[in-house]
Every structure is written in structure tokens, then in C-alpha cells.
Amino acid sequence: MSGISFDPEAIRALAQILRETDLSEIELADGESRLRVTRAMAAAPVVQYAAAPAPAPVAVAPAAAAPAATPAATTEISAATPGVITSPMVGVAYLAPEPGATPFVTVGAKVAAGQTVMLIEAMKTFNQIKAPKAGTVTRILVESGAPVEYGAPLLVVE
């Protein structure tokens, strides 16, 4: 049999390389033979990081913003609501540029067209969400560090 040797010791060595280098998988190919060794990556570090910024913006934001960020408030708002800004991707929403920083916008803030109103982290990339028009932020529908789906309402600018 030609191709890759399926020696258990070689597979253990590859698994050790995965652990030492924090890689998630290694694949070897020789002709039509393939050997792929993968390991599950723990999601806890991402969740811990995502949860860390949540307390700071809530403490900084005015009291009027807290009721707007409740799940009940999001059920009243849909993507068809005038002035709603929706998520262009699946990711984690952040209301401030970094933990403990002042939020990009708060309820009652005036925004200009093209102004960054929040960030959405997707695949370790922070994407700026910009206001499509000038106006006043009347509702913030997500909490910092909360996961968002594609098309989910984020905030309302009127």
C-alpha cells in the first residue's frame, strides 16, 4: 500500500503538534491518501472576551438606553421599521471601540451619515457599522457583547 502511513504513534505525534502550536487541524496528503487530524477548539476564551465589554457600556449609557436594549423591545422592531439599522452579518455587537471606552452612540445622540455607530466582530475582524443617514438615535436594540444574526435590528435612527 502506497501513500500515508497510518501509524498510531505518528497520529499521536501530530496531535501533540496541534496542542503545542494551537492549530485546529493538520492534513497530510500523498496521492489519493489523506490523513487529517483535528482538535476541537474551546469556545470559552471567545465568550469570556465577548462578555468582558458588556458591563462598561451599560454603566456609561444613560438610563433610557437600558429599556431599549431588552429583548422585549426588539420584538416590536423589525427590519422594515423606518430608520432601523440592521446587522449585515452574523457576529458579536460592540457599542464601544474597546472595553471601558465611551460608546460610539447613546440614545438621543445626533449622528451623521456614514458615522460609525457600533462594531460587529466576525471571524476576529471588527467591522464598522455606519449610519446610513443623519438623524437622532432613538433606540439601541442590542447590548454590547451580544451575538447578532444577519438582518437583526441593531438600533433606530430617526
C-alpha positions, 0 to 999 in steps of 0.5 A: 500500500502506497501513500500515508502511513497510518501509524498510531504513534505518528497520529499521536505525534501530530496531535501533540503538534496541534496542542503545542502550536494551537492549530485546529487541524493538520492534513497530510496528503500523498496521492489519493491518501489523506490523513487529517487530524483535528482538535476541537477548539474551546469556545470559552476564551471567545465568550469570556472576551465577548462578555468582558465589554458588556458591563462598561457600556451599560454603566456609561449609557444613560438610563433610557438606553437600558429599556431599549436594549431588552429583548422585549423591545426588539420584538416590536422592531423589525427590519422594515421599521423606518430608520432601523439599522440592521446587522449585515452579518452574523457576529458579536455587537460592540457599542464601544471601540474597546472595553471601558471606552465611551460608546460610539452612540447613546440614545438621543445622540445626533449622528451623521451619515456614514458615522460609525455607530457600533462594531460587529466582530466576525471571524476576529475582524471588527467591522464598522457599522455606519449610519446610513443617514443623519438623524437622532438615535432613538433606540439601541436594540442590542447590548454590547457583547451580544451575538447578532444574526444577519438582518437583526435590528441593531438600533433606530435612527430617526 
